[in-house]
Amino acid sequence: MSGALDPGRLGDLRLRPIGDKVLRGERLDPDDGLALYGTSDLLGLGLLAGWVNARRNGDRVFFSANQHINPTNVCVLRNTCVFCSFARMPKEEGAYTRSLDEVYHEAAQAEGQPTSEFHIVGGLHPKLRLQYYTDMIAGLKQRHPSVHIKALTAVEIAHLARIERISERDVLQALKDAGLTSLPGGGAEVFSTAVRATIAERKLTGEEWIRVHRTAHELRIPTNCTMLYGHVETAADRIGHLTMLRALQDETGGFLTYIPLAYHPDHNQLGEEMGRVGTATTGYEDLKNIAVARLYLDNVAHIKTHWPMVTPFLSQIALAFGCDDVEGTVVYERVYHEAGAQTQMHMPYGELVRLIRGAGKRPVERNSLYQPVRERFDDTSSGPDARTRVPAPATTAPATPAPATPAPATPAPVVSARAVHAA
Ligand code: V47
């Protein structure tokens, strides 16, 4: 459990009254949020966030055995979402759209693996209809009944509603009926109108993103939430964004976890305009975004670090800065690697366990709904075949058999990096 916290010992005087509020369990206001972003006392900030996290989660750190699948990179917003390196116009070099059989082929890598979640996001394809996605989800559930399906961002939901001329609620209901478990948190970027006008001019607005998630929550579809940071946004924009997420969570309680996404500038127009190559954020900023989120989002249960974006090394340190949730095994990631992420595509299950233990924390394998799947792991080996099962809660899907071999290294075919953004 959390030890004693003495705000009087914090180096930055502005953090002390915030520390007192944290101790009393009081909600932080936007000025407090700005002070948190403004401090250079990163360790003091981390101390506060780590204390809050320990009070909530003890020393438990969640991770999932998941597999990312990106069915298409064709996107009608390709020329206006200037931060994105993944999207292509339909006839552009590198554009791809998978048939359902190709999606099932890629998903078949889950066989014999502990995979408990498919994470499915793609582009806004002008011709792929709702039925493509409902068939995909139903087909995946038929082939992998125990795997949860976290699929389609709010932006994709709104796009499907538009091309089908039906409501977002009807799209969500159809996806749920097909077997959808939850929605990922992408597409949020930064809600500020000015920021969106600069980086994602034609994407749905912040209010519309919130509306889609509210509807999902009303339909009992839990969702994740994100913020893309490290480009043109200000600290006030970030706090405005977090305030909107917190308000929806007060209303519905439907968010499972919050993931700060670190902007990657390679092969996209924004990165070129900003003159940035490699990573746009710093480790300092990455840790700050984790810690501020833990302190400000007092009603969101989990804060997740996305190791493909910030590196496994930084993700491990984030566990001391308020973070209790680590992105999973992933298997094959395209969105950030197209934008210059240098990390591996896949994190073996045992590596995740070791990473969490190496930070002095207790790993807990979870499913998409944050129900614990496994909490005990053999001490001599952390491979999936060495896991000790714990009884799953009644609502948890049955666990897949433990494999004897590691995940196949061969990723799905296609996808070449776009050399330079042509827009
Ligand atoms: O919305 C796009 C981001 C998101 C870049 O819910 C970029 O568990 C950095 O939805 N640099 C999509 N980021 C990914 C997503 C997601 C990711 C991880 C976990 C979860 C979850 C959801 O990726 C987009 C955008 O914010 N993105 N381009 C880029 N150049």
Residues whose N, C-alpha, C, O or C-beta is under 5 A from the ligand:
A	BS01	V47	F83 C84 S85 L183 P184 G185 G186 G187 A188 E189 N224 L228 I259 L261 A262 Y263 H264 V335 A339
